[in-house]
Amino acid sequence: MSSLLITGATLADGTHADLAVVDGLFVDPAEAPQGATRIDADGLLALPGLVDSHTHLREPGREDAETIASGTLAAARGGYTCVHAMANTDPVTDTAEAAEFVADLGRRQGHCEVRPVGAITKGLAGEELAELGLMAKSSAGVRVFSDDGRCVSDPLLMRRALTYVLPFDGVIAQHNQDARLAGPGACAHESELSGRLGLGGWPAVAESIIVARDVQLAELCKSRLHVCHVSTAESVEVIRWAKKRGIRVTAEATPHHLLLDTSLLEHYDTTFKVNPPLRTNEHIEAVREALADGTIDMVGTDHAPHAPQDKDHPFDVALPGMLGLEQALGVVMDVMINTGRMDWATLVQRMSVAPAAYGRVASQGRPIAVGEPANLVLVDPSARGVVDRAQGASIAKNNPYHGRNLPDPVIATVWAGRVTYQRGT
Amino acid sequence: MKGLLSAADLNAHEIESILDVAEEMHTIQQRPVKKLPALRGRTIVNLFFEDSTRTRTSFEIAGKWLSADTINVSAKGSSVSKGESMRDTMMTLDSMGVDAFVIRHSSSGAVAQAASWVKAQCINAGDGQHEHPTQALLDAFAMRQHFRTLGEGGSFAGKRIAIVGDLLHSRVVRSNVLLQRTLGGKVTLVAPPTLLPMGVDTWGCEVSSDFDAVLDEADIVMMLRVQRERMSGGFFPTAREYAASYGLTEERFARLSPTVGICHPGPMNRGVEISSAAADAINSLVLDQVSAGVAVRMSVLYHLLGGADEEGQL
């Protein structure tokens, strides 16, 4: 197997080191073989490979929007060495066989580790539990279960799911959307703007009401709950309260909810249609603060590729979702690091350690140290650029950052000792 | 400026010009032979993604009387179900050499999106719960005529216009508020709180749930249709209760000065938001609004497609 020698890198704690990789593990640089591929990392930060808690890869079913190959290449270009592939594919990942199909395809074609997420309910219908135990026991080793895209509305079914996954240490990841308060027509944050544009309002409380219900169910069941894509100040308050009580809850924030606001909907550009919707500054500030203080544990991209024929429709009809993998680190840097809200060590917690622990991914989120799996990303903290959606690796081009000047930090990504992306090559 | 997407696109001068030309068109409407050659050779597609008898007919007649070739396309049913995106639908028709699209769509913003995809001019004939600018223009036309009948000038400055009904789901109210913001009319919105749009307090109008108090001050009362299915949506309990608080009932009509103009964009729910006594009254402008619709739409088409300015500027 190939070997690497990375020289002059700076670690998240500020120390400098040469890093050597042999057979997928970090080794003492003194033991690096003569023929090792050298990467000059002078002036670059070496961080553990990023882990995404929330990715839509669209394969099987919508290979015209994204495949496991194209989506994981986007992940590698964004500094990721592991993604959690959401279950809302066609067919839905609601059986052991379906989960193994995704995991196998990841092993064969992936540019990073692909951890399948299993559906909570059969066909995401919200009625009967999917085969959670068989998915957990399968070779895919599923630990994260989610009907993401749809909320498990039935509180009793939610309680059963939380209870059922206890023996195999599963976690139930909820898409928080009260189906009555934010129904099918809800497509814009309920605000002065939605009223003026005549778009169906998606009120903030439709999210926090479900979060408040579910953290109490998690407490009752002593089980693990994960709050997907936190977008409101009220949800943050509920999670803060739950954590103080010792409830086993984790939460994620998306790059777009950290940066983009509802005013982008002014001209009905469906690129900015996402679920939950882009919010207002008070919510954005609360989400940023929560990510800084750890109330929100991790960044999950909710990378959601959509083909143009699913976006080029009236706003209320177009599918919700936007890309995120390639720009996530740049967005988090600009919002959290460059503003002094967060240091690099905390960023590593939020973008690598916490999402790996959440998904029980043993090989990821590990320190950069001798004997550890060689997953890392080399970062140039000063590089910036204007995002061009045409340059993205994803098949779909619904990139909400197109035309924005953002940090463009990823110089190279190494997954299990293999260079999966290197700038300029 | 290209096309007409929002009532906010028009300045006071443009509105006045549209209404003045509409008056000339209105006199032509009374002639036995109504045809003008102004838009000969121009092609207008009435593209209705949502059914509408009155607006479509009104636009069709307007185009025909100006000698344009008007074609009606019913594109009802979402193009999603046909497997074609709205963008493809628009670009396909645009490629045929259309000069203007008159578009009605059940989705807010759909006309603005369409305009961004085509070369032809686009006229918003109602988009979802967003806007219906030609309705606001024809309302203004009928109101102005009414003021003149009373021996007043045609100015809206200081005129008190009450708009009453389902404001949440109404595109008519948004366009009227925007148009009157430019014309200087004082709009008061009246509705049960469940039928008020979010952020209505930022629209620069008075907002009230006391119809009787507002009625005593009004120069114009515009009643909006309240759909019966809103009851099942929990917006109000019964038609009876709605009418008692927010309807222009016979009792309220009896208190009204005959100088107050009564408007309704139609179709009317007699007995719910408006009593027959009010709808058929001498000071009811309901049929004047319909008749103004053709004249105003002729004027809008003429401003966009005819005249000396080849750029289609209003």
Interface residues (C-beta under 8 A of the other chain):
Chain A: E190 S191 E192 L193 S194 G195 R196 L197 G198 L199 G201 H267 Y268 T270 P308 Q309 D310 K311 D312 H313 P314 F315 D316 V317
Chain B: S78 S79 V80 G83 E84 S85 M86 R87 D88 H105 S107 S108 G109 A110 A112 Q113 S116 D127 G128 Q129 H130 E131 R171 R174 P197 M198 G199 V200 T202 W203
